[in-house]
């Protein structure tokens, strides 16, 4: 199994061990700094370097192959961002990161939009994959703006639109996006993820836990996969969302 979105820097080593023992071989950790940066880019750069240089080694001690996506989360949008973009360009060139992420809109401010577009342009120019955050509040309204910006700035085949639920899936299902289903307390239960898969098929979807500093379950991906098996879904279809779609999209 592959957990396609987590935040390893806010989790314990015991979580990595649980994930690996439960059958998760690979996980993708994304950037998100949960504290106010006050437009000091060095704080964010230090956070990104920690994820890149420390977390994969820490997870690897427990068997978990941790891949890294880095970018400027909308909650961390800053005006003074030159050193971050210089670092992103270097990491992309050196193939240190698997994607730019997570990026997107949260409060839907002008600054968030500016930083979001700039990262999409970088991804399009470098043909990098991107992982896009959709917010908890006003999700459908903000998603419509995200969709418009994405389709204007990048090939949708490079894009994961994440944290999609029953109320928003219709907005993205007919585009060439890959769609992330986040099974997490307060976001989506296993039953809702399965309802979406049952209705729309397994081809376009990824599963993730998005474990972070908020209420989380490091075993939500295996819980979903094993529930699909218990309910009698076809093994080939289950394997698509368990690992094959992610393996293909991220070239793992």
Secondary structure, DSSP 8 states (H G I E B T S, - for coil): -EEEEE-GGGS-HHHHHHHHHTT--EEEE-----S--TT-HHHHHHHHHHIIIIIHHHHHTTT-EEEEEE---GGG--S--HHHHHHHHHHHHTT--SEEEEEE-SS--HHHHHHHHHHHHHHHHHT--EEEE--STTHHHHHHHHHHHHHHHS-GGGEEE-S--TTTHHHHTTSS-EEEEE-BTTTB-HHHHHHHHHHH-STTEEEE---SSSS--TTHHHHHHHHHHHTT--HHHHHIIIIIHHHHHHT-
